[in-house]
Amino acid sequence: MPYVMVRHKVESFTKWKPEFDAFKDKRRAGGEKTYHIYHNTDDANNLVLLFEWDNLENARQFMQSDELKQAMKKAKVIDQPDIYFLNEGERGSVQ
């Protein structure tokens, strides 16, 4: 299963999150399966997002879409996002 990791800064997490949620159906239609939202412990507006995607081609198309770019602009993403396409190498536990 491919993953996409996005790092970007937003103007305000509390204003960004409703826009992110409102885009859920578009994300699902594009192939997104799950998401995780992380933020810097010192700055809640500095985000790292991890998405599980149905396939790599859909992930690439979605991340390059004009529709996503417009949604990010509306949600007040204030810097150029760093986007990484990943495959899971290994999962484990130290328990």
C-alpha positions in Angstrom: 0.0 0.0 0.0 1.5 3.4 -0.9 1.6 6.3 1.4 2.0 10.0 0.9 3.6 12.2 3.5 3.0 16.0 3.3 4.7 18.7 5.4 3.4 22.2 5.3 2.7 25.2 7.4 -0.8 26.7 7.8 -1.9 30.1 8.9 -4.1 28.6 11.6 -4.7 25.0 12.4 -8.2 25.7 13.8 -9.2 27.4 10.5 -7.4 24.8 8.3 -9.0 21.7 9.9 -12.6 22.4 8.9 -11.4 23.0 5.3 -9.4 19.7 5.4 -12.5 17.9 6.7 -14.8 19.5 4.0 -12.5 18.1 1.3 -12.9 14.5 2.7 -15.2 13.2 -0.1 -12.8 14.5 -2.8 -9.9 12.8 -1.0 -11.8 9.6 -0.8 -12.8 9.7 -4.5 -9.1 10.3 -5.3 -8.1 7.1 -3.6 -7.2 8.1 0.0 -7.8 5.3 2.5 -6.6 6.7 5.8 -4.9 9.8 7.2 -2.9 10.9 10.2 -2.3 14.5 11.2 0.8 15.4 13.2 2.0 18.8 14.3 5.2 20.2 15.7 5.2 20.2 19.5 6.3 23.8 19.4 4.0 25.0 16.6 0.5 23.5 16.0 0.5 25.2 12.6 3.5 23.3 11.3 1.9 20.0 10.1 3.0 16.6 8.9 0.2 14.6 7.2 0.4 10.9 6.4 -2.1 9.4 4.0 -2.6 5.8 3.0 -3.6 5.6 -0.7 -5.2 2.9 -2.9 -2.4 3.1 -5.5 0.6 5.2 -6.3 -0.8 6.6 -9.6 -3.9 7.9 -8.0 -1.9 9.5 -5.2 0.4 11.2 -7.7 -2.5 12.5 -9.8 -4.4 13.8 -6.7 -1.3 15.5 -5.2 -0.7 17.3 -8.5 -4.3 18.3 -9.1 -5.5 21.9 -9.5 -8.4 21.0 -7.3 -6.1 20.2 -4.4 -4.0 23.3 -5.0 -7.1 25.5 -4.8 -8.3 23.7 -1.6 -4.9 24.2 0.0 -5.0 27.9 -0.9 -8.5 28.2 0.5 -7.3 26.4 3.7 -4.5 29.0 4.0 -1.5 26.7 3.5 1.2 29.4 3.7 4.3 27.7 2.4 5.3 25.3 -0.4 4.4 21.8 0.7 7.0 19.0 0.8 5.4 15.9 -0.6 6.9 12.4 -0.4 5.5 9.2 -2.0 6.4 6.2 0.2 6.1 2.4 0.3 6.0 0.7 3.7 9.3 -1.0 4.3 8.7 -2.6 7.6 6.4 -2.3 10.6 7.3 -3.6 14.0 7.1 -3.3 17.8 9.7 -3.2 20.4 7.4 -4.7 23.0 
